[in-house]
C-alpha cells in the first residue's frame, strides 16, 4: 500500500475510535439533570376547550381586522382609503354597501368543534 492510503486508513480509524458513543459530554450532563418538573406532560382538560382562531362572532369578520372591537385599527384602514363614512366601517367589511362581502367572510369563518365533528 502507498503511504497516502495508509494515512487515509489511519485517519479513518482515529475518527471511528474518537466518535465512540456519538454523544458529547454536554449532552450526557443535560440529560442527567432533568427533573420531573421540567419533563413535558400531556394535560387532558376535563372539559374540551373550543377556540375559534382569529374570528369575531359578533361582527362576522376576522378578529384581527375587526374595527368595531379594536378601534386602533381604524386609522390604518382610513390611511389605505378603505373606509365607508356612511356606515363607519372599512369598505372592505361593509356588508350594507357590498352585500357580496358577507358570503366571502362567511366562507372564511372557522368551523366550530360541533361542525367539525358532524353534529
C-alpha positions, 0 to 999 in steps of 0.5 A: 500500500502507498503511504497516502492510503495508509494515512487515509486508513489511519485517519479513518480509524482515529475518527471511528475510535474518537466518535465512540458513543456519538454523544458529547459530554454536554449532552450526557450532563443535560440529560442527567439533570432533568427533573420531573418538573421540567419533563413535558406532560400531556394535560387532558382538560376535563372539559374540551376547550373550543377556540375559534382562531382569529374570528369575531362572532359578533361582527362576522369578520376576522378578529384581527381586522375587526374595527368595531372591537379594536378601534386602533385599527381604524386609522390604518384602514382610513390611511389605505382609503378603505373606509365607508363614512356612511356606515363607519366601517372599512369598505372592505367589511361593509356588508350594507354597501357590498352585500357580496362581502358577507358570503366571502367572510362567511366562507372564511369563518372557522368551523366550530368543534360541533361542525367539525365533528358532524353534529 
